[in-house]
């Protein structure tokens, strides 16, 4: 017991010294505030500096965001969005100057700082048609080629890659195997991968990786199956947790390793937060399966069966598997309506999800389509959705929604390898997260999605800065 007390005392002393050292460097300093306010139509405006001053114990009546740099959690892999067929087709329907503008807006030095790109292997709902990379019944995959992707997807991905540079993080997801590999003989409406084709399908991933890397697009990772519990009207394929684990353990994992792709980050699940804990604890219960998995992917669409997002499932899963990273792999606002593209609620949907996801342990965050057209497509099954940037392909006009700006309050200022810092709020209307960049810069994001203006304090270890958090606003404080 005495040893334990001494150890706790030493740890406590170390934490206290860290805090003292932090504020020895930063006490009395000012922080920059970047602001988006829907009432005044200000979007990512530099509002100048706020000064930190010494402050004693705050009262319960004081609205506060509390940050403690001594408590460090997961590191950020990156933030980005999907370049789908729909995004790329829309992109190349625009004038050259608009194409350049969009690449800069997401990936350029003055853009959102996106470093992550996801794409679809074979077609998905956000494709203009259903397609694969092989001819019918080609079990040897001799006909495999990605010519389809070379028209739109690959050129746009390479534009993003060029703008991102060394931090480029690219992964892919299949929506369905070719129809002839499946139980329902269709790429659409669910069905299962038939057992005789497990190895053929594993070899298919290898072919895809090699073809993309042959074109200079390094593959960082992959998910096993997009939404493996959803029977959709579009491309879909069902796996139980046991089936996904079996495919990873006996086919996909060994095949990746055998081909020299042990470093590719494999993510299981890739579906909603509702079943994430059950899927992870089932699929990864076998050590031989778990050794091939690096992360656990998820989406935010569990609201189809719930009134709100189930963020607590993330922290429970992270506690169960601290050696696996959590990856938000897809989310968007569904049921597109061009008349609503400037609603602040679009941004608040993103702000709420990003902040809570990071606070629950998420290390990778990927939006769905980076770009869609004036219909919320193209989409071959009528599943039209919103995106941060909407382009009118008839007029060439580019629209930036509040999604774009709310994501930017995180992605533009929090860099890959930044570490999340302990943060809490004493007001339900104020949600917040904090990261420390590798250079020691502290970045706090604060969102107020209520109808009331709130004066708050950013309180960091006895020092405080007074902030204004108007109704339906988001701000980034950089110290």
C-alpha positions in Angstrom: 0.0 0.0 0.0 2.9 2.4 0.9 4.4 1.8 -2.6 1.1 2.6 -4.3 0.7 5.8 -2.3 4.2 6.9 -3.2 3.6 6.1 -6.9 0.4 8.0 -6.9 2.1 10.9 -5.2 4.9 10.9 -7.8 2.4 10.7 -10.7 0.4 13.6 -9.1 3.6 15.7 -8.7 4.5 15.0 -12.4 1.0 16.1 -13.6 1.2 19.2 -11.4 4.6 20.1 -12.8 3.4 19.6 -16.3 0.5 22.0 -15.6 2.9 24.5 -14.0 5.3 24.3 -16.9 2.5 24.7 -19.4 1.2 27.9 -17.8 4.7 29.2 -17.1 5.0 29.4 -20.9 1.4 30.5 -21.6 0.2 32.5 -18.6 -1.0 36.0 -19.6 -0.9 35.1 -23.3 -3.6 35.7 -25.8 -5.4 33.2 -27.9 -6.8 33.7 -31.4 -10.6 33.2 -32.0 -12.1 32.1 -35.3 -15.8 32.5 -35.4 -18.9 31.3 -37.4 -22.1 33.0 -36.4 -25.3 32.2 -38.3 -27.1 35.3 -37.0 -24.5 37.7 -38.5 -23.7 35.4 -41.4 -20.0 35.4 -40.3 -18.2 32.3 -41.5 -14.8 31.4 -40.2 -14.0 35.1 -39.4 -10.9 36.0 -37.4 -12.3 37.8 -34.4 -8.9 38.8 -32.9 -7.4 37.8 -29.6 -8.7 37.0 -26.1 -6.4 37.2 -23.1 -6.0 34.6 -20.4 -6.0 35.9 -16.8 -5.5 34.2 -13.5 -8.9 33.1 -12.0 -9.8 31.2 -8.9 -12.4 28.4 -8.5 -15.3 29.2 -10.8 -18.8 29.2 -9.5 -21.5 26.8 -10.7 -23.4 29.8 -12.1 -20.4 30.6 -14.4 -20.7 29.0 -17.8 -17.3 27.3 -18.4 -15.3 25.1 -20.8 -12.7 23.3 -18.7 -9.4 22.1 -20.4 -6.6 20.3 -18.7 -3.5 19.7 -20.9 -2.1 17.1 -18.4 -4.7 14.6 -19.6 -4.0 13.3 -23.1 -5.9 10.7 -25.1 -6.0 9.4 -28.7 -3.9 10.9 -31.5 -5.7 12.2 -34.6 -5.0 10.2 -37.8 -6.8 12.7 -40.0 -10.0 14.3 -41.2 -11.4 14.2 -44.8 -14.2 13.1 -47.0 -15.1 10.6 -49.8 -14.3 11.1 -53.4 -17.1 8.9 -54.9 -18.1 8.5 -58.5 -20.8 11.2 -57.9 -18.3 13.6 -56.5 -15.8 13.1 -59.3 -18.4 13.2 -62.1 -19.8 16.5 -60.7 -16.3 17.9 -60.3 -15.4 17.3 -64.0 -18.7 18.9 -65.2 -17.5 22.2 -63.7 -15.3 24.9 -65.3 -11.5 24.5 -64.7 -11.4 27.5 -62.4 -14.2 26.0 -60.2 -12.3 22.7 -60.1 -9.2 24.4 -58.9 -11.3 26.3 -56.3 -12.8 23.1 -54.8 -9.4 21.4 -54.6 -8.0 24.4 -52.8 -11.1 24.7 -50.6 -10.6 21.2 -49.2 -7.0 20.3 -49.6 -5.0 23.5 -50.3 -2.9 25.5 -47.8 -5.8 27.9 -47.3 -8.5 25.2 -47.3 -10.0 22.9 -44.7 -6.8 20.9 -44.2 -8.4 17.6 -45.4 -5.8 14.8 -45.5 -8.1 11.7 -45.7 -9.8 10.4 -48.9 -12.2 7.4 -49.0 -13.5 5.9 -52.2 -15.7 3.0 -53.3 -14.4 -0.3 -54.7 -17.0 -1.3 -57.3 -20.1 0.9 -57.6 -22.1 2.3 -54.7 -25.4 4.3 -54.5 -23.4 7.4 -55.4 -22.4 6.1 -58.8 -24.3 6.7 -62.0 -24.6 3.0 -62.7 -23.7 -0.4 -61.3 -20.2 -1.7 -62.3 -17.4 -4.0 -61.3 -13.8 -4.4 -62.5 -14.1 -7.9 -64.0 -16.2 -9.7 -66.6 -19.0 -12.1 -65.6 -17.8 -15.4 -63.9 -14.1 -14.5 -64.2 -13.1 -16.5 -61.0 -9.4 -16.1 -61.9 -9.9 -12.3 -62.1 -7.8 -12.1 -65.3 -10.0 -9.4 -66.8 -9.6 -7.1 -63.7 -9.0 -3.5 -64.6 -10.0 -0.1 -63.2 -10.5 1.7 -66.5 -13.9 2.8 -65.2 -12.2 4.8 -62.4 -9.7 6.4 -64.7 -12.3 8.7 -66.3 -13.3 10.6 -63.2 -12.4 9.1 -59.8 -8.7 8.5 -60.1 -8.0 11.9 -61.7 -9.8 13.7 -58.8 -8.2 11.6 -56.2 -4.8 12.4 -57.6 -5.6 16.1 -57.6 -6.4 15.8 -53.9 -3.3 13.8 -53.3 -1.1 16.4 -55.0 -2.6 19.2 -52.9 -2.4 17.2 -49.6 1.2 16.0 -50.0 2.9 13.8 -47.4 -0.1 13.5 -45.1 -2.3 11.9 -47.8 -4.3 9.1 -46.2 -6.4 7.0 -48.6 -8.7 4.1 -48.0 -11.5 2.3 -49.8 -14.7 0.3 -49.1 -16.7 -2.2 -51.1 -20.5 -1.9 -51.3 -20.9 -5.3 -53.0 -19.0 -8.1 -54.7 -19.9 -8.8 -58.3 -23.4 -10.3 -58.6 -22.1 -13.8 -59.6 -20.3 -14.1 -56.2 -23.5 -13.5 -54.2 -26.4 -15.6 -53.0 -29.0 -13.3 -54.6 -27.1 -13.0 -57.9 -27.4 -9.2 -57.7 -25.2 -6.4 -56.5 -28.3 -4.7 -55.1 -30.6 -5.6 -52.2 -28.3 -7.4 -49.8 -27.5 -11.0 -50.4 -24.4 -12.7 -49.0 -21.0 -13.5 -50.4 -21.1 -17.3 -51.1 -18.5 -19.4 -49.4 -16.8 -20.7 -52.6 -16.0 -17.1 -53.5 -14.4 -16.0 -50.2 -10.9 -16.4 -51.5 -11.8 -14.9 -54.9 -13.2 -11.8 -53.2 -10.1 -11.5 -51.0 -7.9 -11.6 -54.1 -10.1 -8.9 -55.6 -9.0 -6.4 -52.9 -5.4 -7.2 -53.7 -6.0 -6.5 -57.4 -7.6 -3.2 -56.5 -4.7 -2.1 -54.2 -2.1 -3.0 -56.8 -3.9 -1.2 -59.6 -4.3 2.0 -57.6 -0.7 1.9 -56.3 0.5 1.3 -59.8 -1.1 4.7 -60.6 0.8 6.3 -57.7 -2.1 6.3 -55.2 -0.8 4.7 -52.0 -3.5 2.8 -50.2 -3.4 3.4 -46.4 -6.3 1.2 -45.5 -9.6 -0.5 -46.2 -12.9 -1.5 -44.7 -14.1 -5.0 -45.2 -17.7 -4.1 -46.2 -19.8 -0.9 -46.2 -22.8 -1.3 -43.9 -22.8 -5.1 -43.6 -26.2 -5.3 -41.9 -28.2 -3.2 -44.4 -30.2 -4.7 -47.2 -30.3 -1.6 -49.4 -32.0 -0.9 -52.7 -28.5 -0.1 -53.9 -25.3 -2.1 -53.7 -25.1 -4.0 -50.5 -23.9 -7.3 -49.0 -24.7 -8.9 -45.6 -22.2 -10.3 -43.1 -22.9 -11.3 -39.6 -20.2 -10.5 -37.1 -19.1 -14.1 -37.2 -19.0 -14.2 -41.1 -17.0 -10.9 -41.2 -14.5 -12.4 -38.7 -14.3 -15.6 -40.6 -13.6 -13.8 -43.9 -10.9 -11.6 -42.3 -9.3 -14.5 -40.4 -9.2 -17.1 -43.2 -9.1 -15.1 -46.4 -8.6 -11.3 -46.4 -6.1 -11.0 -43.6 -3.7 -13.8 -44.7 -4.0 -12.7 -48.4 -3.1 -9.1 -47.5 -0.1 -10.3 -45.5 1.0 -12.8 -48.1 1.1 -10.1 -50.7 3.2 -7.7 -48.6 0.3 -5.6 -47.4 0.5 -6.2 -43.7 0.7 -2.5 -43.1 -2.7 -1.8 -44.7 -5.1 -0.7 -42.0 -8.1 -3.0 -42.0 -11.3 -1.7 -40.4 -14.1 -3.9 -39.4 -17.9 -3.1 -39.1 -18.2 0.2 -41.1 -21.8 0.6 -40.1 -23.8 2.5 -37.4 -22.9 3.1 -33.7 -25.9 1.1 -32.6 -24.3 -2.3 -33.1 -20.6 -1.3 -32.9 -20.0 -2.8 -29.5 -21.6 -6.1 -30.3 -19.9 -6.4 -33.6 -16.4 -5.5 -32.2 -16.7 -7.9 -29.2 -17.9 -10.7 -31.5 -15.7 -10.3 -34.5 -12.5 -9.5 -32.5 -13.1 -12.1 -29.8 -10.7 -14.5 -31.6 -7.1 -13.4 -31.3 -6.3 -14.9 -34.7 -8.9 -12.7 -36.3 -8.1 -9.6 -34.2 -4.5 -9.6 -35.3 -5.5 -8.7 -38.8 -7.7 -5.7 -37.7 -6.4 -2.3 -37.0 -9.6 -0.2 -36.5 -13.3 -0.2 -36.1 -15.3 1.9 -38.5 -18.8 3.4 -38.0 -21.5 5.6 -39.5 -24.0 8.0 -37.8 -27.3 6.8 -39.3 -28.5 4.9 -36.2 -31.1 7.7 -35.9 -33.3 5.7 -38.3 -34.1 3.6 -35.2 -33.2 6.1 -32.4 -34.0 9.7 -31.5 -30.4 10.6 -31.1 -26.9 9.4 -31.8 -25.5 6.7 -29.5 -22.1 8.2 -28.7 -21.6 6.2 -25.5 -21.2 3.0 -27.6 -18.0 4.5 -29.0 -16.3 4.9 -25.6 -17.4 1.5 -24.5 -15.9 -0.1 -27.6 -12.7 1.9 -27.2 -12.4 0.7 -23.6 -12.8 -2.9 -24.8 -10.3 -2.5 -27.6 -7.7 0.2 -26.6 -5.3 -1.3 -29.3 -7.8 -0.6 -32.1 -8.5 2.9 -33.4 -12.1 4.2 -33.9 -12.8 5.5 -37.4 -15.9 7.5 -38.4 -16.1 6.4 -42.0 -19.4 8.0 -43.3 -22.1 10.4 -42.5 -24.3 12.9 -44.4 -27.6 14.7 -44.2 -30.1 12.7 -46.2 -33.1 13.8 -48.3 -31.6 16.6 -50.3 -33.5 19.8 -50.7 -31.7 22.6 -52.7 -33.8 25.3 -50.8 -32.2 24.2 -47.5 -28.5 24.3 -48.4 -27.9 27.4 -46.3 -29.6 26.1 -43.1 -27.3 26.3 -40.1 -28.7 23.0 -38.9 -26.6 21.2 -41.5 -23.5 22.5 -39.8 -24.7 21.8 -36.3 -25.3 18.2 -37.3 -21.6 17.9 -38.2 -20.4 19.9 -35.2 -22.4 17.8 -32.8 -21.1 14.5 -34.3 -17.5 15.5 -34.7 -17.1 16.9 -31.2 -18.8 14.0 -29.5 -17.0 11.4 -31.7 -13.6 12.8 -30.8 -14.5 13.1 -27.1 -15.4 9.4 -27.2 -12.1 8.3 -28.7 -12.4 8.6 -32.5 -9.0 9.0 -34.3 -10.1 9.2 -37.9 -13.1 11.2 -39.2 -14.4 10.9 -42.8 -17.4 12.8 -44.2 -19.4 11.2 -47.1 -19.3 12.9 -50.6 -17.1 15.9 -50.7 -19.1 17.3 -53.6 -22.6 16.7 -55.1 -24.6 18.4 -57.8 -27.8 20.5 -57.7 -29.9 17.3 -57.3 -27.9 15.9 -54.4 -26.5 13.3 -56.8 -25.8 11.9 -59.3 -27.2 8.7 -57.8 -28.5 5.7 -59.7 -31.1 4.7 -57.1 -32.5 8.2 -56.1 -30.8 8.4 -52.7 -30.1 12.1 -52.9 -28.2 13.8 -50.1 -26.4 16.9 -48.9 -22.7 17.5 -49.1 -20.5 20.4 -47.7 -20.1 21.8 -51.2 -23.0 21.7 -53.7 -22.2 22.6 -57.3 -24.9 23.6 -59.8 -23.6 21.9 -63.0 -26.0 23.9 -65.1 -24.7 27.3 -64.0 -21.2 26.4 -62.7 -22.0 28.0 -59.4 -20.5 26.5 -56.3 -22.4 26.7 -52.9 -20.6 26.3 -49.6 -23.0 25.0 -46.9 -22.7 25.4 -43.1 -21.4 21.8 -43.1 -18.3 23.1 -44.8 -17.6 25.7 -42.2 -18.4 23.6 -39.1 -16.1 20.8 -40.3 -13.5 23.5 -41.0 -13.5 24.7 -37.4 -12.0 21.3 -36.5 -10.1 20.2 -39.6 -8.4 23.4 -40.5 -6.8 23.9 -37.1 -6.3 20.4 -35.7 -3.6 18.6 -37.6 -2.7 14.9 -38.0 -1.0 13.5 -35.0 -2.5 16.1 -32.7 -3.5 14.6 -29.3 -6.9 15.0 -27.7 -6.8 16.9 -24.4 -9.2 16.5 -21.4 -12.1 18.9 -21.9 -15.5 19.3 -20.3 -18.4 21.8 -20.3 -20.8 22.7 -17.5 -23.6 23.7 -19.9 -25.5 21.3 -22.0 -25.9 23.8 -24.7 -22.1 24.1 -25.1 -20.2 21.2 -26.6 -16.5 21.3 -26.9 -13.3 19.4 -27.7 -9.6 20.2 -27.5 -6.5 18.9 -29.2 -2.8 19.8 -28.9 -0.9 19.9 -32.1 2.6 18.5 -32.3 4.0 22.0 -32.1 2.3 22.5 -28.7 -0.5 24.7 -30.0 -3.7 24.1 -28.1 -6.9 24.2 -30.1 -10.4 24.3 -28.5 -13.6 24.1 -30.5 -16.8 25.3 -28.8 -20.3 25.0 -30.3 -23.6 26.5 -29.1 -26.5 24.9 -30.9 -29.2 26.5 -28.6 -31.4 29.5 -29.2 -29.8 31.4 -26.4 -26.6 33.5 -26.4 -24.2 32.4 -23.7 -21.2 34.2 -22.2 -18.7 31.6 -21.2 -15.1 31.2 -19.9 -12.4 29.0 -21.3 -10.8 27.8 -18.1 -7.4 26.2 -18.2 -5.7 25.3 -14.9 -6.4 28.5 -13.0 -6.3 30.8 -16.1 -9.4 31.9 -17.9 -10.4 33.8 -21.1 -13.9 35.3 -21.4 -15.7 34.3 -24.6 -19.1 35.0 -26.2 -20.9 32.0 -27.6 -24.0 33.4 -29.5 -26.9 31.1 -30.3 -26.2 28.8 -33.3 -22.5 29.5 -33.5 -19.2 27.7 -33.4 -15.7 29.0 -32.6 -12.2 27.8 -32.5 -9.8 29.1 -29.9 -6.1 28.7 -30.7 -3.5 29.2 -28.0 
